[in-house]
Amino acid sequence: DDESLRKWKEQLLGGVDVNSIEEAQEPDVKIMSLTISSEGRPDLVLPIPESGNVKGLWFTLKEGSHYRLRFSVKVSNDIVCGLKYTNTVWKSGIKVDSSKQMLGTFSPQAEPYTHEMDEETTPSGVFARGTYSARTKFIDDDKKCYLEINYTFDIQKDWAK
C-alpha cells in the first residue's frame, strides 16, 4: 500500500521478483561459514554447529598475529534490515573484549553474501596466552537473533600444529 516502501523494496531486491515474496514471510538468514584469514597461513574455515554450542576448543590463534574474519551469509524470503555482528570475549570469567559491527541490509538472493571484517591483532605476551570463552551473535534491527555461538579458543605462543 505504501508507495515509498514498495519502491525501496524494489531497489533493494534488484532482479528478484517482488511479487514472488510473500509479505507475511520473515527474512531467513543462515550463516553459511565463518573463516579466519591470516597472511601466510591457510584460511581456517570454522564449522557452524547446529546447536550453537561448540564442543571443546574451536580454534587456536598465535599471539600478536594479524587476522580477518569473513562471513558467508545466505538471505531468503524477505529483506533483512540492519544485520549486526556482535562478539564478546572472556578470560577467566572477566570480560576482556566486546565488539559490534553493522554488516548491512540484505535482500534475498540465491548466492550467499560475503562480508570481511577489518584486520585485527591478537594480544601478545605471557598474560595474553591461554584459553578464552566467547559468544558471537548475528542480530537484525528487530532484535531477531539468527545465530548465537558459544565457544572457546586459545591464544598460544605459536600457531597450532
C-alpha positions in Angstrom: 0.0 0.0 0.0 2.8 2.4 0.8 4.4 3.5 -2.5 7.7 4.7 -1.0 8.1 1.3 0.9 7.3 -0.6 -2.4 10.0 1.4 -4.3 12.6 1.0 -1.5 12.0 -2.8 -1.6 12.2 -2.9 -5.4 15.5 -1.1 -5.2 16.9 -3.5 -2.6 15.6 -6.6 -4.3 17.2 -5.7 -7.6 16.4 -8.6 -10.0 14.2 -10.5 -7.5 10.5 -10.6 -8.5 8.8 -8.5 -5.8 5.5 -10.4 -6.3 7.2 -13.8 -5.5 8.0 -12.6 -2.0 5.1 -13.1 0.4 4.5 -10.1 2.6 3.9 -12.3 5.7 7.2 -14.2 5.5 10.0 -13.3 7.8 13.5 -13.0 6.4 15.6 -16.1 6.8 19.3 -15.6 7.4 21.7 -18.6 7.5 25.3 -18.1 8.4 27.0 -20.5 5.9 30.6 -20.2 7.1 33.0 -18.3 9.4 36.6 -18.0 8.2 39.7 -16.7 9.9 42.3 -15.4 7.4 45.9 -14.6 8.4 48.6 -13.7 5.8 50.9 -16.6 5.0 48.6 -19.2 6.6 45.8 -21.3 5.0 42.3 -20.0 5.8 40.8 -21.5 8.8 37.1 -22.4 7.9 35.2 -23.0 11.1 32.2 -25.4 11.0 29.0 -23.9 12.3 27.4 -26.2 14.9 23.7 -26.9 14.7 23.2 -26.4 18.4 25.1 -23.1 18.7 27.5 -24.6 21.2 30.9 -25.8 20.1 32.2 -28.9 21.8 35.8 -28.3 23.0 38.3 -25.9 21.6 37.1 -24.3 18.3 40.4 -22.8 17.1 43.9 -21.6 18.1 45.5 -18.2 17.2 49.1 -17.2 17.5 49.8 -14.3 19.9 50.4 -11.0 18.1 49.1 -12.3 14.8 47.1 -10.2 12.3 43.8 -11.8 11.1 40.5 -11.0 9.5 37.1 -12.6 9.9 35.0 -13.4 6.9 31.3 -14.4 7.0 29.3 -16.1 4.3 25.6 -15.2 4.8 22.5 -16.5 2.8 19.3 -14.4 2.9 16.0 -15.8 1.7 12.2 -14.9 1.9 12.5 -11.2 2.6 14.9 -8.3 3.1 16.8 -8.4 6.4 17.4 -4.9 7.8 20.4 -3.9 9.9 22.2 -7.2 10.3 24.8 -6.8 13.1 27.7 -9.0 14.3 28.5 -8.9 18.0 31.3 -10.7 19.8 32.1 -10.8 23.5 35.3 -12.5 24.8 36.1 -13.5 28.4 39.3 -14.8 30.0 38.9 -16.5 33.4 35.4 -15.1 33.7 36.4 -11.5 33.1 35.2 -9.7 30.0 38.3 -8.7 28.0 36.8 -7.6 24.7 33.4 -6.7 23.2 32.8 -5.6 19.6 29.8 -4.9 17.4 29.7 -4.2 13.7 26.9 -3.4 11.4 27.0 -5.7 8.4 24.2 -4.0 6.5 20.8 -4.6 4.9 20.5 -7.5 2.5 17.9 -8.7 0.0 17.2 -12.4 -0.7 19.3 -13.9 -3.4 20.4 -17.4 -4.5 24.1 -16.8 -3.8 25.4 -16.1 -0.3 26.8 -12.7 0.6 30.4 -12.4 1.8 31.4 -9.8 4.4 35.1 -9.4 5.5 35.8 -7.6 8.8 38.7 -5.1 9.3 42.0 -6.6 10.3 42.6 -7.2 14.0 45.6 -8.3 16.0 45.6 -10.9 18.8 47.0 -9.8 22.1 50.6 -10.9 22.9 52.7 -11.6 26.0 52.7 -14.2 28.7 49.4 -12.9 30.2 47.6 -12.9 26.9 48.2 -16.6 26.3 45.6 -19.1 27.4 42.1 -20.2 26.9 39.3 -17.7 26.2 35.5 -18.2 26.0 33.4 -16.1 23.7 29.8 -15.5 22.4 29.1 -14.4 18.8 25.7 -13.3 17.6 24.1 -12.2 14.4 21.1 -9.9 15.1 18.9 -7.7 12.9 17.3 -4.3 13.7 14.2 -6.1 15.0 16.4 -7.8 17.6 15.9 -11.2 15.9 18.9 -13.4 16.6 19.8 -15.7 13.6 22.8 -17.3 15.2 24.3 -17.4 18.6 27.5 -19.4 19.1 29.3 -20.0 22.4 32.8 -21.3 22.0 36.4 -21.5 23.4 39.6 -20.7 21.7 43.3 -20.5 22.6 46.0 -17.8 22.1 49.4 -19.5 22.1 53.0 -18.6 21.5 52.8 -20.2 18.1 50.2 -21.5 15.6 48.6 -24.9 16.3 50.3 -27.7 14.5 
